[in-house]
Amino acid sequence: MSPLQKYTVTDKNVMPWTEKYPTVLNYLSKINSYRERAATDLYLYCEWAEKTPDELLAMKSSFENLEAEKLLDKFVYTKLKFPETRKWQITMKVRGFYRANYRSLASSAGKMEYPPPKAQRVLSKEKRRKFFGNCYSPRDEALVMAASCTALALETLSLLRWYHFEEDWQHQEIPHISVPPELLKGHGKGKYRGVRQETFLTPEAKAIFIKYREWFSKTFKHTWTEDDYVFLSTKRNIGEPITRSVMAVRMKRLSERSGVSWSIHDGRRIVQTALENVSTSSNWIKKVKGRKVSGEEAPYSKPLIEQLRAKYRLALEDLEFLHEKSPVVDEKKLRSQMLLDLAKVSGFGSEQLKKLEDALQRAKDPDVAIEEFRKLKDNAESQRLQKTPKQQPKHIIVKGDAELLKKLDDGYSLVESLDEDKFLMKL
């Protein structure tokens, strides 16, 4: 047992133990996924109880025999090395083991409340940038981007191929990824039949994916095909798809290097929160996360995909994190300053500028401030016109001696006399 190993057996080395017990194989054959984890949990229970799987079944020899139930109850209330969440999972696997071998336990046996989840907060953009900045290769950068914006699960990412991307994805602003049921929870069986995951890449994630493809092609002389797995090994077995365990290790190493605790599952929470912030319906969020949606049509139609894409576009503000956004501009303050500058250029005096500044501070809306500016400007123009005498025409025609004398007093001179007591004058 490795000094870093928490338990005496792991998902990687438990399967040879299961082959010794047909009852365990029978139980595992009825599980759709994560058989290794189920086998590990059953092994840990047997180890705690110091019994083989067959001996556990023998404890439930009849309906009246309650030894098996009492043992499971003891497991629940005994303080163990397992976290409470793992203890809950083990009790579920033990009950399933008995049920699969037609010796169901009483419904109250091993009953425990699922431990409440720890308060989880969405990782800030600053921490996501720090995490991303510790990637050593474009492959890992693409992995982090996929984890942060697609809501794809760890197992799904390890099986993702390029043909799951829409045909012209490199020319789409927000590329669509459609994942078939076989790659999702439940593997398309039972109630998960027909379930697909319809998700997307952000524009900045698309750019990182294109960069990764170009780098891998140039570095390893690799020609990409639509059938290729997306995430390939860059060390041993170059070009081979990396497993989900390797992906998990890569994320763990990045967490250690960056000092930021983050897993692929945390990325699913980021996507959900971003979509909730733009009022996306719960069914649409389930579709993006690859969860069962009651009463849905399968496969999803193109118009519905476009509706999902439009909603996803609204969430980009929370999903993209590589570049800091420009600080939000105070529109009222900016427009008020522009109006004051315009007033100075227009010749407003200090008294008028003070009145305008006071009015702008009182205004609750920039449009109200503009109206205040217009009123002051019109008032100033009116006062200017009142003070400025009207410009006199150079040549005029007056009639009568009285009008003639008046214009002479105004500075006009007589040019010539016209017919019918009229006179042409000039200034």
Summary of the structure (lengths in Angstrom):
residues: 427
radius of gyration: 39.3
end to end distance: 116.0
largest distance: 141.4
contacts: 1167
relative contact order: 0.07
helix: 55%
strand: 7%
